[in-house]
Amino acid sequence: MAEQWQVNLSRRERQIMDVIYRRNKASVADVLAELPDPPSYSAVRAMLRILEEKGYLKHTKEGPRYVYSPTLTRKKAARSVLKRVLQTFFDGSTEQVVAALLDISESELSAAQLDRLASLIEQAKREGQ
């Protein structure tokens, strides 16, 4: 499942997953309140059920309502999505991804952030030898 995370999701399903990841867990009403141009309550409920059937969500019952949470941690889902982007748009080149991220960064990186990145690169060099 991790390898296909969010590959086969519609735009609305991705929006729902974004809401749930931001909140860590959410009811239908929670999701509905945060969606742009929201559909009906029953449409959101149906999409949550479909996402659960696809294996993206699980639910618990809290009183009279279902509360949904992701089946993968945010970190695992992010890694899966990044792997897909790396393969699809950058031909598997980590260097190209990092260069693109630095190019589109909306703010200048601080010296401390650059030092942390340099440290990560040095660590990767040591582990690769």
Summary of the structure (lengths in Angstrom):
residues: 129
radius of gyration: 18.4
end to end distance: 31.2
largest distance: 56.3
contacts: 315
relative contact order: 0.12
helix: 64%
strand: 10%
